[in-house]
């Protein structure tokens, strides 16, 4: 079995190490027990050597180097800025107008209209004959057909109809002007009886075959069976436009082009909706829109995100933010942890007791929920994203130090009792030098290992928070908030290039930190490894 | 031993007291909360009182008008009687909502705990016995990769593969669309089906740490003198490992696993939220985001209790399992 060979393995490797370290003996120069015969390596050099021999750890180091280059140099090399938005031209077909051929009676009223009950009664009565009467709601109405598809409805007063029921409609030729009821009535009577002129309030108007009403040369209004309505309230459709439109509808065209007064030509698409018996006039306009979720291309190797920003560049800047946050948080943690743990371990007594109880309390405070609560609060207060990032770092650092404090204290407690510390005391070295020159350097190996590992976990914590939308916020990118887009199932399903690269970066970086941390632990502690 | 347990218990109670005070002070210092939201919407209704008046009234109703210290003691007094107030977000007593949601979390936690032990410990032992072989490297890297996986990324990948592409599971939730029409057995299976991915996520995420822990401890034991003695006596290798080494490795393992037992009730905040499983984690996430002080307060204190309990159990187990440990 493999482990039976273990002692030999170990011995072999030690011999190998010695062999490497022995300088080819220059016979006769040094005596056998002369120190100079062996090239001594400093402890640091030994650690580096052991570390470099660990292939897995070196792989981790390579990944880390790549990630650092990617994040910090990549951002500089990338041709785009972090928050540069890209646009694309998009042809969007918007409904411009709708045309309905009037197949139902429309009611034009003077003052109060005809109640809907009365309208229904009228429709029934109208089928009986050209003239008649009907009753609704206690009122007796009479009606008379005045032209083809034109009825006048009277209530009491036989001179003035209260309402007109008509298949044709009258529109004013002047923008925004309402025609008086009586004029509309006169136009309709003339139009439906195929007359060429009529008089209204002493003025004579002429009427042409297409239904245009002229006052001399001036166009006043027109009557038509087609109702053309603009889809947007601020658009006025000219008479010429409507005429051409109606004629192309009658010709069953699919497309329609129109030249306006300024000579500009517009093209429209016509489509008929049978269920509504409406022609829809669509104008296709090219609009500049955010280039969202575009697939990977030469210009954007990883496509663009939902804001139309280059994904690869976002990924680089996101890495920068994630790494920055990781380093700063770990720095804060270590600073507080080493100072408090150091004091606690070196002083002992009540100070030690006090600090350790504080550590116990911090250990018990559930940090993730607290950060979530504070994140939600910052959301509600609309804290500036940049300030928010600072708070996040302080918070993570402030909640993370107890582990390091415990580690440092434990180390110092055991080191304090060792002979070399007694020796420093006996030689009369002053306290500050004893701590910083003799105690702290002995703690550093464990500290570095813990720091490397906690860099990984801090990055995960930050990413998780950003993923939940409670950490780093737009416009800043972080690997976590890039993946945040998967909350939209459509992105999860269709746009792998949005979230998989960010997740892989995250995984690779954290894994690399852990591999390096693991390798360092083995390198610092040769007892555990060859 | 009794004296030791008693001492530890007293310290734990003292710490719990301080922790809950810290949490209470923190919650009270929050500049915004659910109350403000309610007050704001109410004050915007036509003919309503002003925002300040609503705020005053609501604060008085929920006991938020006292200072932090008297407020804390009145909260503590009620909490000791098991009354944690009414949840603002769920509009039911906090404890009722807790009882509704904790069991699903516990079931999820327990199943993944068992799976984790079944998978991680044997792998850890294999890695240790075959130290520096390819198997060991493979297991170590897998363990570290599991350990480094961000939960949300892994969950998203699982969803993409198993929910979207293969269509085996639903994207989230505890019950399917036609749950109401299923037979009791079908309902059970439906729930089980919805729990598969969350449990897989939990197991994979937590397996790495246990695997590493087992490996390290096993290696330590394998380097001990009594193992060399056992080998020197000429015992067969598997006897050395499974009889002598493994039993000694169990000491730190039992201590650690015992300590993590209370954590089974804690729920998995992130995983439950990702899969919308209405366990204690997801419920409290929603409460916390909504600024529901009574529920968040309860959850935070509950978590602190679980941590303390876990430490207590592992300390006691440490002393109880290993006869070499003497307690002063």
Contacts between the chains, C-beta under 8 A, distances in Angstrom:
chain1	res1	chain2	res2	distance
A	1	B	129	7.3
A	1	B	130	8.0
A	1	B	237	5.2
A	2	B	129	7.5
A	2	B	130	5.0
A	2	B	131	7.2
A	2	B	132	7.5
A	2	B	133	5.2
A	3	B	129	5.7
A	3	B	130	7.1
A	3	B	131	6.3
A	3	B	222	6.8
A	4	B	231	7.9
A	4	B	237	7.4
A	6	B	131	6.9
A	9	B	132	7.2
A	56	B	137	6.3
A	56	B	140	7.1
A	56	B	141	6.6
A	357	B	15	7.2
A	357	B	18	7.9
A	360	B	11	7.9
A	360	B	15	5.1
A	361	B	15	5.9
A	361	B	18	5.3
A	361	B	19	5.4
A	361	B	22	6.6
A	363	B	307	6.8
A	364	B	15	6.0
A	364	B	16	7.3
A	364	B	19	4.6
A	364	B	304	4.4
A	364	B	307	5.0
A	364	B	308	5.9
A	365	B	19	6.1
A	365	B	22	6.6
A	365	B	23	7.0
A	365	B	300	7.7
A	365	B	304	6.8
A	366	B	300	5.8
A	366	B	303	3.9
A	366	B	304	6.6
A	366	B	307	7.4
A	368	B	269	6.1
A	368	B	270	7.9
A	369	B	269	7.0
A	369	B	284	6.9
A	369	B	288	6.0
A	369	B	296	7.2
A	369	B	299	6.5
A	369	B	300	5.8
A	369	B	303	6.7
A	370	B	23	8.0
A	370	B	26	7.0
A	370	B	300	7.2
A	372	B	269	7.8
A	372	B	285	6.7
A	372	B	288	5.1
A	372	B	289	6.9
A	373	B	27	7.6
A	373	B	30	7.2
A	373	B	288	4.8
A	373	B	291	7.9
A	373	B	296	6.0
A	374	B	30	8.0
A	376	B	288	6.3
A	376	B	289	4.6
A	376	B	290	7.8
A	376	B	291	6.6
A	377	B	30	5.3
A	377	B	31	6.7
A	377	B	32	5.8
A	377	B	291	7.3
A	380	B	32	4.4
A	380	B	291	7.2
A	381	B	31	6.3
A	381	B	32	6.1
A	456	B	148	6.1
A	460	B	148	7.4
A	460	B	150	5.2
A	463	B	150	5.4
A	463	B	152	7.6
A	464	B	150	6.5
A	464	B	151	6.7
A	464	B	152	6.1
A	464	B	270	6.1
A	467	B	150	7.7
A	467	B	152	4.6
A	468	B	270	8.0
A	468	B	273	7.3
A	480	B	150	7.8
A	480	B	152	7.8
A	483	B	152	6.5
A	483	B	153	6.1
A	483	B	156	6.9
A	486	B	152	8.0
A	486	B	156	4.7
A	489	B	171	6.4
A	492	B	156	6.3
A	492	B	159	6.4
A	492	B	160	6.0
A	492	B	164	6.8
A	493	B	160	7.2
A	493	B	164	5.0
A	496	B	160	7.7
A	499	B	153	7.8
A	499	B	156	6.5
A	500	B	157	7.9
A	503	B	150	7.0
A	503	B	153	3.7
A	503	B	156	7.2
A	503	B	157	7.3
A	506	B	150	5.4
A	506	B	153	6.3
A	507	B	145	7.3
A	507	B	148	6.0
A	507	B	149	6.1
A	507	B	150	6.9
A	507	B	153	6.7
A	510	B	148	3.9
A	510	B	150	7.3
A	511	B	144	6.0
A	511	B	145	5.6
A	511	B	148	4.1
A	513	B	148	7.8
A	514	B	144	4.8
A	514	B	147	6.3
A	514	B	148	5.4
A	515	B	141	7.8
A	515	B	144	6.1
A	518	B	140	7.6
A	518	B	144	6.8
A	528	B	219	6.9
A	530	B	132	7.4
